[in-house]
């Protein structure tokens, strides 16, 4: 899995676990991001979302960046650099 794919999967997992956010539209609204930005990340069109964008998404999901990246998806053994 690439880092980009891990980010997409993490966001999707967090949305599915959230009681307050049900879809990318609600996430983009809460994060203060354009809906097209979130859609591009989740579709894989945006390969390397900025740290700032992930920060806003994390805040919308009521977590820190550390909490966002604190998942087995981001273990070094799970990330392929291709």
C-alpha positions, 0 to 999 in steps of 0.5 A: 500500500502506498502512503496515499492509499493509507491516507485514503483508507484511514479517512474512510475508516474514520468516517465510517466510525464517526457518529458526527460525519457520515460522508465526504461532504460533511467532512469537507464542511467541518474541515473548512475545505472545498468539497472537491479537495476532499473528493480528490483525496478520497478518489486517489486523484490527489496523491500527496495531500498537504500536511495542512489539509490532513490537519484540517481533516483531523480537526474535523474528526476531533483528533490531532495529527498524531492520532490520525497517523497513529494507525497500523496503516502507517507502519513502515512495513505496510507502506510501499514507496511505489 
